[in-house]
Amino acid sequence: MESKITLIPDQIIQFVNFINECCCVMEDEYVGEWICLPHGFLNNLTPFEEFSQHGTEKLYRLLYFIDKDEADLID
C-alpha cells in the first residue's frame, strides 16, 4: 500500500509524538501501514485522517484501548 501524507509545519511535532506512541503499542514496522488503514473506532477514518481533521485526542484513546487489549489493532 502506498499513501502520501502531507502535514502542515505546525503539526509535525504533534504527529511525530503520536507516531512514537504508536511504536510503544505495536510493532514499529507496522505503524506506517496502520496509520493509513480505516478503523471503526474512528468512524472508518484512517488514523492519519483523524489526526488531520480532529487532532490526537481520539487517537490516544484508541492507542490506550489497544494497549489494554480492549480494542483491536485492525477493526
mmJSON file of the N, C-alpha and C atoms, coordinates in Angstrom:
{"data_MODEL":{"atom_site":{
"group_PDB":["ATOM","ATOM","ATOM","ATOM","ATOM","ATOM","ATOM","ATOM","ATOM","ATOM","ATOM","ATOM","ATOM","ATOM","ATOM","ATOM","ATOM","ATOM","ATOM","ATOM","ATOM","ATOM","ATOM","ATOM","ATOM","ATOM","ATOM","ATOM","ATOM","ATOM","ATOM","ATOM","ATOM","ATOM","ATOM","ATOM","ATOM","ATOM","ATOM","ATOM","ATOM","ATOM","ATOM","ATOM","ATOM","ATOM","ATOM","ATOM","ATOM","ATOM","ATOM","ATOM","ATOM","ATOM","ATOM","ATOM","ATOM","ATOM","ATOM","ATOM","ATOM","ATOM","ATOM","ATOM","ATOM","ATOM","ATOM","ATOM","ATOM","ATOM","ATOM","ATOM","ATOM","ATOM","ATOM","ATOM","ATOM","ATOM","ATOM","ATOM","ATOM","ATOM","ATOM","ATOM","ATOM","ATOM","ATOM","ATOM","ATOM","ATOM","ATOM","ATOM","ATOM","ATOM","ATOM","ATOM","ATOM","ATOM","ATOM","ATOM","ATOM","ATOM","ATOM","ATOM","ATOM","ATOM","ATOM","ATOM","ATOM","ATOM","ATOM","ATOM","ATOM","ATOM","ATOM","ATOM","ATOM","ATOM","ATOM","ATOM","ATOM","ATOM","ATOM","ATOM","ATOM","ATOM","ATOM","ATOM","ATOM","ATOM","ATOM","ATOM","ATOM","ATOM","ATOM","ATOM","ATOM","ATOM","ATOM","ATOM","ATOM","ATOM","ATOM","ATOM","ATOM","ATOM","ATOM","ATOM","ATOM","ATOM","ATOM","ATOM","ATOM","ATOM","ATOM","ATOM","ATOM","ATOM","ATOM","ATOM","ATOM","ATOM","ATOM","ATOM","ATOM","ATOM","ATOM","ATOM","ATOM","ATOM","ATOM","ATOM","ATOM","ATOM","ATOM","ATOM","ATOM","ATOM","ATOM","ATOM","ATOM","ATOM","ATOM","ATOM","ATOM","ATOM","ATOM","ATOM","ATOM","ATOM","ATOM","ATOM","ATOM","ATOM","ATOM","ATOM","ATOM","ATOM","ATOM","ATOM","ATOM","ATOM","ATOM","ATOM","ATOM","ATOM","ATOM","ATOM","ATOM","ATOM","ATOM","ATOM","ATOM","ATOM","ATOM","ATOM","ATOM","ATOM","ATOM","ATOM","ATOM","ATOM","ATOM","ATOM","ATOM"],
"id":[1,2,3,4,5,6,7,8,9,10,11,12,13,14,15,16,17,18,19,20,21,22,23,24,25,26,27,28,29,30,31,32,33,34,35,36,37,38,39,40,41,42,43,44,45,46,47,48,49,50,51,52,53,54,55,56,57,58,59,60,61,62,63,64,65,66,67,68,69,70,71,72,73,74,75,76,77,78,79,80,81,82,83,84,85,86,87,88,89,90,91,92,93,94,95,96,97,98,99,100,101,102,103,104,105,106,107,108,109,110,111,112,113,114,115,116,117,118,119,120,121,122,123,124,125,126,127,128,129,130,131,132,133,134,135,136,137,138,139,140,141,142,143,144,145,146,147,148,149,150,151,152,153,154,155,156,157,158,159,160,161,162,163,164,165,166,167,168,169,170,171,172,173,174,175,176,177,178,179,180,181,182,183,184,185,186,187,188,189,190,191,192,193,194,195,196,197,198,199,200,201,202,203,204,205,206,207,208,209,210,211,212,213,214,215,216,217,218,219,220,221,222,223,224,225],
"type_symbol":["N","C","C","N","C","C","N","C","C","N","C","C","N","C","C","N","C","C","N","C","C","N","C","C","N","C","C","N","C","C","N","C","C","N","C","C","N","C","C","N","C","C","N","C","C","N","C","C","N","C","C","N","C","C","N","C","C","N","C","C","N","C","C","N","C","C","N","C","C","N","C","C","N","C","C","N","C","C","N","C","C","N","C","C","N","C","C","N","C","C","N","C","C","N","C","C","N","C","C","N","C","C","N","C","C","N","C","C","N","C","C","N","C","C","N","C","C","N","C","C","N","C","C","N","C","C","N","C","C","N","C","C","N","C","C","N","C","C","N","C","C","N","C","C","N","C","C","N","C","C","N","C","C","N","C","C","N","C","C","N","C","C","N","C","C","N","C","C","N","C","C","N","C","C","N","C","C","N","C","C","N","C","C","N","C","C","N","C","C","N","C","C","N","C","C","N","C","C","N","C","C","N","C","C","N","C","C","N","C","C","N","C","C","N","C","C","N","C","C","N","C","C","N","C","C"],
"label_atom_id":["N","CA","C","N","CA","C","N","CA","C","N","CA","C","N","CA","C","N","CA","C","N","CA","C","N","CA","C","N","CA","C","N","CA","C","N","CA","C","N","CA","C","N","CA","C","N","CA","C","N","CA","C","N","CA","C","N","CA","C","N","CA","C","N","CA","C","N","CA","C","N","CA","C","N","CA","C","N","CA","C","N","CA","C","N","CA","C","N","CA","C","N","CA","C","N","CA","C","N","CA","C","N","CA","C","N","CA","C","N","CA","C","N","CA","C","N","CA","C","N","CA","C","N","CA","C","N","CA","C","N","CA","C","N","CA","C","N","CA","C","N","CA","C","N","CA","C","N","CA","C","N","CA","C","N","CA","C","N","CA","C","N","CA","C","N","CA","C","N","CA","C","N","CA","C","N","CA","C","N","CA","C","N","CA","C","N","CA","C","N","CA","C","N","CA","C","N","CA","C","N","CA","C","N","CA","C","N","CA","C","N","CA","C","N","CA","C","N","CA","C","N","CA","C","N","CA","C","N","CA","C","N","CA","C","N","CA","C","N","CA","C","N","CA","C","N","CA","C","N","CA","C","N","CA","C","N","CA","C","N","CA","C"],
"label_alt_id":[null,null,null,null,null,null,null,null,null,null,null,null,null,null,null,null,null,null,null,null,null,null,null,null,null,null,null,null,null,null,null,null,null,null,null,null,null,null,null,null,null,null,null,null,null,null,null,null,null,null,null,null,null,null,null,null,null,null,null,null,null,null,null,null,null,null,null,null,null,null,null,null,null,null,null,null,null,null,null,null,null,null,null,null,null,null,null,null,null,null,null,null,null,null,null,null,null,null,null,null,null,null,null,null,null,null,null,null,null,null,null,null,null,null,null,null,null,null,null,null,null,null,null,null,null,null,null,null,null,null,null,null,null,null,null,null,null,null,null,null,null,null,null,null,null,null,null,null,null,null,null,null,null,null,null,null,null,null,null,null,null,null,null,null,null,null,null,null,null,null,null,null,null,null,null,null,null,null,null,null,null,null,null,null,null,null,null,null,null,null,null,null,null,null,null,null,null,null,null,null,null,null,null,null,null,null,null,null,null,null,null,null,null,null,null,null,null,null,null,null,null,null,null,null,null],
"label_comp_id":["MET","MET","MET","GLU","GLU","GLU","SER","SER","SER","LYS","LYS","LYS","ILE","ILE","ILE","THR","THR","THR","LEU","LEU","LEU","ILE","ILE","ILE","PRO","PRO","PRO","ASP","ASP","ASP","GLN","GLN","GLN","ILE","ILE","ILE","ILE","ILE","ILE","GLN","GLN","GLN","PHE","PHE","PHE","VAL","VAL","VAL","ASN","ASN","ASN","PHE","PHE","PHE","ILE","ILE","ILE","ASN","ASN","ASN","GLU","GLU","GLU","CYS","CYS","CYS","CYS","CYS","CYS","CYS","CYS","CYS","VAL","VAL","VAL","MET","MET","MET","GLU","GLU","GLU","ASP","ASP","ASP","GLU","GLU","GLU","TYR","TYR","TYR","VAL","VAL","VAL","GLY","GLY","GLY","GLU","GLU","GLU","TRP","TRP","TRP","ILE","ILE","ILE","CYS","CYS","CYS","LEU","LEU","LEU","PRO","PRO","PRO","HIS","HIS","HIS","GLY","GLY","GLY","PHE","PHE","PHE","LEU","LEU","LEU","ASN","ASN","ASN","ASN","ASN","ASN","LEU","LEU","LEU","THR","THR","THR","PRO","PRO","PRO","PHE","PHE","PHE","GLU","GLU","GLU","GLU","GLU","GLU","PHE","PHE","PHE","SER","SER","SER","GLN","GLN","GLN","HIS","HIS","HIS","GLY","GLY","GLY","THR","THR","THR","GLU","GLU","GLU","LYS","LYS","LYS","LEU","LEU","LEU","TYR","TYR","TYR","ARG","ARG","ARG","LEU","LEU","LEU","LEU","LEU","LEU","TYR","TYR","TYR","PHE","PHE","PHE","ILE","ILE","ILE","ASP","ASP","ASP","LYS","LYS","LYS","ASP","ASP","ASP","GLU","GLU","GLU","ALA","ALA","ALA","ASP","ASP","ASP","LEU","LEU","LEU","ILE","ILE","ILE","ASP","ASP","ASP"],
"label_asym_id":["A","A","A","A","A","A","A","A","A","A","A","A","A","A","A","A","A","A","A","A","A","A","A","A","A","A","A","A","A","A","A","A","A","A","A","A","A","A","A","A","A","A","A","A","A","A","A","A","A","A","A","A","A","A","A","A","A","A","A","A","A","A","A","A","A","A","A","A","A","A","A","A","A","A","A","A","A","A","A","A","A","A","A","A","A","A","A","A","A","A","A","A","A","A","A","A","A","A","A","A","A","A","A","A","A","A","A","A","A","A","A","A","A","A","A","A","A","A","A","A","A","A","A","A","A","A","A","A","A","A","A","A","A","A","A","A","A","A","A","A","A","A","A","A","A","A","A","A","A","A","A","A","A","A","A","A","A","A","A","A","A","A","A","A","A","A","A","A","A","A","A","A","A","A","A","A","A","A","A","A","A","A","A","A","A","A","A","A","A","A","A","A","A","A","A","A","A","A","A","A","A","A","A","A","A","A","A","A","A","A","A","A","A","A","A","A","A","A","A","A","A","A","A","A","A"],
"label_entity_id":["1","1","1","1","1","1","1","1","1","1","1","1","1","1","1","1","1","1","1","1","1","1","1","1","1","1","1","1","1","1","1","1","1","1","1","1","1","1","1","1","1","1","1","1","1","1","1","1","1","1","1","1","1","1","1","1","1","1","1","1","1","1","1","1","1","1","1","1","1","1","1","1","1","1","1","1","1","1","1","1","1","1","1","1","1","1","1","1","1","1","1","1","1","1","1","1","1","1","1","1","1","1","1","1","1","1","1","1","1","1","1","1","1","1","1","1","1","1","1","1","1","1","1","1","1","1","1","1","1","1","1","1","1","1","1","1","1","1","1","1","1","1","1","1","1","1","1","1","1","1","1","1","1","1","1","1","1","1","1","1","1","1","1","1","1","1","1","1","1","1","1","1","1","1","1","1","1","1","1","1","1","1","1","1","1","1","1","1","1","1","1","1","1","1","1","1","1","1","1","1","1","1","1","1","1","1","1","1","1","1","1","1","1","1","1","1","1","1","1","1","1","1","1","1","1"],
"label_seq_id":[1,1,1,2,2,2,3,3,3,4,4,4,5,5,5,6,6,6,7,7,7,8,8,8,9,9,9,10,10,10,11,11,11,12,12,12,13,13,13,14,14,14,15,15,15,16,16,16,17,17,17,18,18,18,19,19,19,20,20,20,21,21,21,22,22,22,23,23,23,24,24,24,25,25,25,26,26,26,27,27,27,28,28,28,29,29,29,30,30,30,31,31,31,32,32,32,33,33,33,34,34,34,35,35,35,36,36,36,37,37,37,38,38,38,39,39,39,40,40,40,41,41,41,42,42,42,43,43,43,44,44,44,45,45,45,46,46,46,47,47,47,48,48,48,49,49,49,50,50,50,51,51,51,52,52,52,53,53,53,54,54,54,55,55,55,56,56,56,57,57,57,58,58,58,59,59,59,60,60,60,61,61,61,62,62,62,63,63,63,64,64,64,65,65,65,66,66,66,67,67,67,68,68,68,69,69,69,70,70,70,71,71,71,72,72,72,73,73,73,74,74,74,75,75,75],
"pdbx_PDB_ins_code":[null,null,null,null,null,null,null,null,null,null,null,null,null,null,null,null,null,null,null,null,null,null,null,null,null,null,null,null,null,null,null,null,null,null,null,null,null,null,null,null,null,null,null,null,null,null,null,null,null,null,null,null,null,null,null,null,null,null,null,null,null,null,null,null,null,null,null,null,null,null,null,null,null,null,null,null,null,null,null,null,null,null,null,null,null,null,null,null,null,null,null,null,null,null,null,null,null,null,null,null,null,null,null,null,null,null,null,null,null,null,null,null,null,null,null,null,null,null,null,null,null,null,null,null,null,null,null,null,null,null,null,null,null,null,null,null,null,null,null,null,null,null,null,null,null,null,null,null,null,null,null,null,null,null,null,null,null,null,null,null,null,null,null,null,null,null,null,null,null,null,null,null,null,null,null,null,null,null,null,null,null,null,null,null,null,null,null,null,null,null,null,null,null,null,null,null,null,null,null,null,null,null,null,null,null,null,null,null,null,null,null,null,null,null,null,null,null,null,null,null,null,null,null,null,null],
"Cartn_x":[0.848,0.0,0.896,0.569,1.348,0.419,0.771,-0.026,0.9,0.377,1.134,0.551,1.412,0.99,1.543,0.661,1.063,0.708,1.676,1.47,1.772,1.041,1.434,2.519,3.442,4.581,4.21,3.112,2.707,2.292,2.018,1.565,2.684,3.86,4.918,5.291,5.552,5.959,4.846,3.616,2.49,2.349,2.536,2.427,3.561,4.772,5.909,5.689,5.186,4.892,3.843,2.834,1.81,2.412,3.253,3.898,4.761,5.467,6.266,5.388,4.215,3.285,2.784,2.553,2.141,3.196,4.455,5.561,5.637,5.067,5.033,3.933,2.944,1.772,1.818,2.504,2.544,3.956,4.184,5.491,5.808,7.027,7.448,7.194,7.447,7.318,5.873,4.917,3.508,2.891,3.532,2.949,2.598,3.5,3.254,2.016,1.82,0.626,-0.617,-0.515,-1.664,-2.256,-1.42,-1.966,-2.739,-2.637,-3.346,-4.534,-4.868,-5.991,-7.202,-8.387,-9.597,-9.837,-10.378,-10.657,-12.058,-12.827,-14.192,-14.292,-13.329,-13.329,-13.257,-12.711,-12.54,-13.589,-14.729,-15.803,-15.301,-14.493,-13.912,-12.982,-12.475,-11.375,-10.075,-9.05,-7.731,-7.201,-6.26,-5.663,-5.072,-4.487,-3.952,-5.067,-6.174,-7.298,-7.852,-7.983,-8.45,-7.514,-6.222,-5.229,-5.398,-5.506,-5.599,-6.877,-7.978,-9.271,-9.606,-9.152,-9.617,-8.517,-7.281,-6.212,-5.998,-5.41,-4.966,-5.804,-6.758,-7.476,-8.057,-8.811,-9.431,-8.373,-7.312,-6.233,-5.527,-5.254,-4.612,-5.536,-6.839,-7.79,-7.756,-7.716,-7.643,-6.367,-5.242,-3.984,-4.051,-4.682,-4.847,-5.641,-6.762,-7.593,-6.878,-6.119,-5.347,-4.319,-3.633,-2.599,-3.188,-4.419,-5.086,-5.865,-5.698,-6.418,-7.93,-8.402,-9.824,-10.303,-9.373,-9.706,-8.734,-9.179,-8.336,-7.478,-6.3,-5.397,-6.035,-6.676,-7.387,-8.86,-9.707,-11.141,-11.895],
"Cartn_y":[-1.165,0.0,1.23,2.173,3.396,4.571,5.423,6.602,7.788,8.955,10.181,10.927,11.299,12.008,13.424,14.395,15.79,16.441,17.095,17.781,19.261,20.079,21.477,21.578,22.513,22.578,22.599,23.245,23.315,21.969,20.975,19.669,18.642,18.953,17.942,17.359,18.184,17.677,16.839,17.314,16.567,15.217,15.194,13.948,12.992,13.487,12.638,12.059,12.854,12.348,11.238,11.42,10.389,9.109,9.233,8.06,7.34,8.085,7.461,6.664,7.184,6.449,5.18,5.277,4.089,2.995,3.388,2.424,1.737,2.352,1.727,0.675,0.754,-0.119,-1.244,-1.022,-2.02,-2.115,-3.109,-3.288,-2.081,-1.572,-0.396,-0.538,-1.728,-1.963,-1.827,-1.927,-1.914,-0.514,0.408,1.727,2.45,2.467,3.174,2.674,1.368,0.795,1.1,0.965,1.141,2.54,3.566,4.928,5.221,4.332,4.517,3.578,2.798,1.86,2.433,2.382,2.835,2.0,2.634,1.95,2.324,1.33,1.545,2.518,2.479,3.376,4.831,5.051,6.404,6.706,6.038,6.204,5.944,4.915,4.463,5.468,6.414,7.252,6.509,6.837,6.299,7.114,6.571,7.378,8.693,8.673,9.929,10.921,10.451,11.35,11.923,11.081,11.552,12.623,12.374,13.357,14.674,14.614,15.814,16.609,15.901,16.565,16.952,16.139,16.33,16.354,16.147,16.114,14.724,14.663,13.377,12.794,13.528,13.044,11.64,11.432,10.128,9.072,9.488,8.559,8.029,8.905,8.442,7.526,7.801,6.882,5.513,5.504,4.238,3.487,4.165,3.504,2.935,3.66,3.17,1.863,1.851,0.646,-0.511,-0.229,-1.281,-1.845,-0.972,-1.399,-2.277,-1.97,-2.729,-3.929,-4.223,-5.322,-5.157,-3.91,-3.636,-3.174,-3.008,-2.673,-3.427,-3.715,-4.414,-3.424,-3.89,-3.071,-2.754,-3.763,-3.587,-3.868,-2.948,-3.098,-3.013],
"Cartn_z":[0.0,0.0,0.0,-0.866,-0.93,-0.691,0.265,0.581,0.726,0.43,0.605,1.797,2.721,3.916,3.835,3.971,3.924,5.257,5.858,7.129,6.965,7.706,7.768,8.839,8.688,9.618,11.1,11.453,12.864,13.441,12.589,13.05,13.182,12.714,12.622,13.982,14.964,16.291,16.912,16.832,17.39,16.678,15.359,14.611,14.978,15.093,15.477,16.871,17.785,19.131,19.08,18.246,18.091,17.517,16.503,15.9,16.936,17.763,18.821,19.778,20.111,20.97,20.279,18.982,18.223,18.339,18.266,18.336,19.694,20.716,22.044,22.14,21.268,21.342,20.309,19.199,18.121,17.57,16.747,16.119,15.242,15.374,14.617,13.122,12.589,11.152,10.669,11.567,11.2,11.271,11.959,12.214,10.915,9.949,8.695,7.972,7.991,7.356,8.179,9.501,10.392,10.292,10.196,10.164,8.886,7.91,6.636,6.47,7.509,7.459,8.197,7.585,8.287,9.544,10.577,11.841,12.313,12.723,13.185,14.349,15.277,16.43,15.985,14.798,14.257,13.192,13.276,12.289,10.87,10.76,9.492,8.823,9.584,9.112,9.381,8.638,8.974,10.148,10.925,11.984,11.458,10.267,9.729,9.412,8.839,8.571,9.867,10.893,12.202,12.741,12.649,13.105,12.349,11.046,10.213,10.474,10.742,10.894,12.327,13.297,14.672,15.728,15.335,16.328,16.906,18.083,18.623,19.762,20.289,21.474,21.283,20.236,19.998,19.654,18.992,18.634,19.871,20.836,22.064,22.861,22.815,23.463,22.791,21.459,20.733,21.084,21.117,21.482,22.898,23.813,25.185,25.188,24.463,24.426,23.732,22.697,22.032,22.995,23.722,24.666,25.778,26.193,27.268,26.719,25.415,24.758,24.823,24.85,24.838,23.472,22.53,21.143,20.255,19.058,18.099,17.337,16.974,16.175,14.827,14.24,12.983,13.248,12.838,13.091,11.788],
"occupancy":[1.0,1.0,1.0,1.0,1.0,1.0,1.0,1.0,1.0,1.0,1.0,1.0,1.0,1.0,1.0,1.0,1.0,1.0,1.0,1.0,1.0,1.0,1.0,1.0,1.0,1.0,1.0,1.0,1.0,1.0,1.0,1.0,1.0,1.0,1.0,1.0,1.0,1.0,1.0,1.0,1.0,1.0,1.0,1.0,1.0,1.0,1.0,1.0,1.0,1.0,1.0,1.0,1.0,1.0,1.0,1.0,1.0,1.0,1.0,1.0,1.0,1.0,1.0,1.0,1.0,1.0,1.0,1.0,1.0,1.0,1.0,1.0,1.0,1.0,1.0,1.0,1.0,1.0,1.0,1.0,1.0,1.0,1.0,1.0,1.0,1.0,1.0,1.0,1.0,1.0,1.0,1.0,1.0,1.0,1.0,1.0,1.0,1.0,1.0,1.0,1.0,1.0,1.0,1.0,1.0,1.0,1.0,1.0,1.0,1.0,1.0,1.0,1.0,1.0,1.0,1.0,1.0,1.0,1.0,1.0,1.0,1.0,1.0,1.0,1.0,1.0,1.0,1.0,1.0,1.0,1.0,1.0,1.0,1.0,1.0,1.0,1.0,1.0,1.0,1.0,1.0,1.0,1.0,1.0,1.0,1.0,1.0,1.0,1.0,1.0,1.0,1.0,1.0,1.0,1.0,1.0,1.0,1.0,1.0,1.0,1.0,1.0,1.0,1.0,1.0,1.0,1.0,1.0,1.0,1.0,1.0,1.0,1.0,1.0,1.0,1.0,1.0,1.0,1.0,1.0,1.0,1.0,1.0,1.0,1.0,1.0,1.0,1.0,1.0,1.0,1.0,1.0,1.0,1.0,1.0,1.0,1.0,1.0,1.0,1.0,1.0,1.0,1.0,1.0,1.0,1.0,1.0,1.0,1.0,1.0,1.0,1.0,1.0,1.0,1.0,1.0,1.0,1.0,1.0,1.0,1.0,1.0,1.0,1.0,1.0],
"B_iso_or_equiv":[0.0,0.0,0.0,0.0,0.0,0.0,0.0,0.0,0.0,0.0,0.0,0.0,0.0,0.0,0.0,0.0,0.0,0.0,0.0,0.0,0.0,0.0,0.0,0.0,0.0,0.0,0.0,0.0,0.0,0.0,0.0,0.0,0.0,0.0,0.0,0.0,0.0,0.0,0.0,0.0,0.0,0.0,0.0,0.0,0.0,0.0,0.0,0.0,0.0,0.0,0.0,0.0,0.0,0.0,0.0,0.0,0.0,0.0,0.0,0.0,0.0,0.0,0.0,0.0,0.0,0.0,0.0,0.0,0.0,0.0,0.0,0.0,0.0,0.0,0.0,0.0,0.0,0.0,0.0,0.0,0.0,0.0,0.0,0.0,0.0,0.0,0.0,0.0,0.0,0.0,0.0,0.0,0.0,0.0,0.0,0.0,0.0,0.0,0.0,0.0,0.0,0.0,0.0,0.0,0.0,0.0,0.0,0.0,0.0,0.0,0.0,0.0,0.0,0.0,0.0,0.0,0.0,0.0,0.0,0.0,0.0,0.0,0.0,0.0,0.0,0.0,0.0,0.0,0.0,0.0,0.0,0.0,0.0,0.0,0.0,0.0,0.0,0.0,0.0,0.0,0.0,0.0,0.0,0.0,0.0,0.0,0.0,0.0,0.0,0.0,0.0,0.0,0.0,0.0,0.0,0.0,0.0,0.0,0.0,0.0,0.0,0.0,0.0,0.0,0.0,0.0,0.0,0.0,0.0,0.0,0.0,0.0,0.0,0.0,0.0,0.0,0.0,0.0,0.0,0.0,0.0,0.0,0.0,0.0,0.0,0.0,0.0,0.0,0.0,0.0,0.0,0.0,0.0,0.0,0.0,0.0,0.0,0.0,0.0,0.0,0.0,0.0,0.0,0.0,0.0,0.0,0.0,0.0,0.0,0.0,0.0,0.0,0.0,0.0,0.0,0.0,0.0,0.0,0.0,0.0,0.0,0.0,0.0,0.0,0.0],
"pdbx_formal_charge":[null,null,null,null,null,null,null,null,null,null,null,null,null,null,null,null,null,null,null,null,null,null,null,null,null,null,null,null,null,null,null,null,null,null,null,null,null,null,null,null,null,null,null,null,null,null,null,null,null,null,null,null,null,null,null,null,null,null,null,null,null,null,null,null,null,null,null,null,null,null,null,null,null,null,null,null,null,null,null,null,null,null,null,null,null,null,null,null,null,null,null,null,null,null,null,null,null,null,null,null,null,null,null,null,null,null,null,null,null,null,null,null,null,null,null,null,null,null,null,null,null,null,null,null,null,null,null,null,null,null,null,null,null,null,null,null,null,null,null,null,null,null,null,null,null,null,null,null,null,null,null,null,null,null,null,null,null,null,null,null,null,null,null,null,null,null,null,null,null,null,null,null,null,null,null,null,null,null,null,null,null,null,null,null,null,null,null,null,null,null,null,null,null,null,null,null,null,null,null,null,null,null,null,null,null,null,null,null,null,null,null,null,null,null,null,null,null,null,null,null,null,null,null,null,null],
"auth_seq_id":[1,1,1,2,2,2,3,3,3,4,4,4,5,5,5,6,6,6,7,7,7,8,8,8,9,9,9,10,10,10,11,11,11,12,12,12,13,13,13,14,14,14,15,15,15,16,16,16,17,17,17,18,18,18,19,19,19,20,20,20,21,21,21,22,22,22,23,23,23,24,24,24,25,25,25,26,26,26,27,27,27,28,28,28,29,29,29,30,30,30,31,31,31,32,32,32,33,33,33,34,34,34,35,35,35,36,36,36,37,37,37,38,38,38,39,39,39,40,40,40,41,41,41,42,42,42,43,43,43,44,44,44,45,45,45,46,46,46,47,47,47,48,48,48,49,49,49,50,50,50,51,51,51,52,52,52,53,53,53,54,54,54,55,55,55,56,56,56,57,57,57,58,58,58,59,59,59,60,60,60,61,61,61,62,62,62,63,63,63,64,64,64,65,65,65,66,66,66,67,67,67,68,68,68,69,69,69,70,70,70,71,71,71,72,72,72,73,73,73,74,74,74,75,75,75],
"auth_comp_id":["MET","MET","MET","GLU","GLU","GLU","SER","SER","SER","LYS","LYS","LYS","ILE","ILE","ILE","THR","THR","THR","LEU","LEU","LEU","ILE","ILE","ILE","PRO","PRO","PRO","ASP","ASP","ASP","GLN","GLN","GLN","ILE","ILE","ILE","ILE","ILE","ILE","GLN","GLN","GLN","PHE","PHE","PHE","VAL","VAL","VAL","ASN","ASN","ASN","PHE","PHE","PHE","ILE","ILE","ILE","ASN","ASN","ASN","GLU","GLU","GLU","CYS","CYS","CYS","CYS","CYS","CYS","CYS","CYS","CYS","VAL","VAL","VAL","MET","MET","MET","GLU","GLU","GLU","ASP","ASP","ASP","GLU","GLU","GLU","TYR","TYR","TYR","VAL","VAL","VAL","GLY","GLY","GLY","GLU","GLU","GLU","TRP","TRP","TRP","ILE","ILE","ILE","CYS","CYS","CYS","LEU","LEU","LEU","PRO","PRO","PRO","HIS","HIS","HIS","GLY","GLY","GLY","PHE","PHE","PHE","LEU","LEU","LEU","ASN","ASN","ASN","ASN","ASN","ASN","LEU","LEU","LEU","THR","THR","THR","PRO","PRO","PRO","PHE","PHE","PHE","GLU","GLU","GLU","GLU","GLU","GLU","PHE","PHE","PHE","SER","SER","SER","GLN","GLN","GLN","HIS","HIS","HIS","GLY","GLY","GLY","THR","THR","THR","GLU","GLU","GLU","LYS","LYS","LYS","LEU","LEU","LEU","TYR","TYR","TYR","ARG","ARG","ARG","LEU","LEU","LEU","LEU","LEU","LEU","TYR","TYR","TYR","PHE","PHE","PHE","ILE","ILE","ILE","ASP","ASP","ASP","LYS","LYS","LYS","ASP","ASP","ASP","GLU","GLU","GLU","ALA","ALA","ALA","ASP","ASP","ASP","LEU","LEU","LEU","ILE","ILE","ILE","ASP","ASP","ASP"],
"auth_asym_id":["A","A","A","A","A","A","A","A","A","A","A","A","A","A","A","A","A","A","A","A","A","A","A","A","A","A","A","A","A","A","A","A","A","A","A","A","A","A","A","A","A","A","A","A","A","A","A","A","A","A","A","A","A","A","A","A","A","A","A","A","A","A","A","A","A","A","A","A","A","A","A","A","A","A","A","A","A","A","A","A","A","A","A","A","A","A","A","A","A","A","A","A","A","A","A","A","A","A","A","A","A","A","A","A","A","A","A","A","A","A","A","A","A","A","A","A","A","A","A","A","A","A","A","A","A","A","A","A","A","A","A","A","A","A","A","A","A","A","A","A","A","A","A","A","A","A","A","A","A","A","A","A","A","A","A","A","A","A","A","A","A","A","A","A","A","A","A","A","A","A","A","A","A","A","A","A","A","A","A","A","A","A","A","A","A","A","A","A","A","A","A","A","A","A","A","A","A","A","A","A","A","A","A","A","A","A","A","A","A","A","A","A","A","A","A","A","A","A","A","A","A","A","A","A","A"],
"auth_atom_id":["N","CA","C","N","CA","C","N","CA","C","N","CA","C","N","CA","C","N","CA","C","N","CA","C","N","CA","C","N","CA","C","N","CA","C","N","CA","C","N","CA","C","N","CA","C","N","CA","C","N","CA","C","N","CA","C","N","CA","C","N","CA","C","N","CA","C","N","CA","C","N","CA","C","N","CA","C","N","CA","C","N","CA","C","N","CA","C","N","CA","C","N","CA","C","N","CA","C","N","CA","C","N","CA","C","N","CA","C","N","CA","C","N","CA","C","N","CA","C","N","CA","C","N","CA","C","N","CA","C","N","CA","C","N","CA","C","N","CA","C","N","CA","C","N","CA","C","N","CA","C","N","CA","C","N","CA","C","N","CA","C","N","CA","C","N","CA","C","N","CA","C","N","CA","C","N","CA","C","N","CA","C","N","CA","C","N","CA","C","N","CA","C","N","CA","C","N","CA","C","N","CA","C","N","CA","C","N","CA","C","N","CA","C","N","CA","C","N","CA","C","N","CA","C","N","CA","C","N","CA","C","N","CA","C","N","CA","C","N","CA","C","N","CA","C","N","CA","C","N","CA","C","N","CA","C","N","CA","C","N","CA","C"],
"pdbx_PDB_model_num":[1,1,1,1,1,1,1,1,1,1,1,1,1,1,1,1,1,1,1,1,1,1,1,1,1,1,1,1,1,1,1,1,1,1,1,1,1,1,1,1,1,1,1,1,1,1,1,1,1,1,1,1,1,1,1,1,1,1,1,1,1,1,1,1,1,1,1,1,1,1,1,1,1,1,1,1,1,1,1,1,1,1,1,1,1,1,1,1,1,1,1,1,1,1,1,1,1,1,1,1,1,1,1,1,1,1,1,1,1,1,1,1,1,1,1,1,1,1,1,1,1,1,1,1,1,1,1,1,1,1,1,1,1,1,1,1,1,1,1,1,1,1,1,1,1,1,1,1,1,1,1,1,1,1,1,1,1,1,1,1,1,1,1,1,1,1,1,1,1,1,1,1,1,1,1,1,1,1,1,1,1,1,1,1,1,1,1,1,1,1,1,1,1,1,1,1,1,1,1,1,1,1,1,1,1,1,1,1,1,1,1,1,1,1,1,1,1,1,1,1,1,1,1,1,1]
}}}
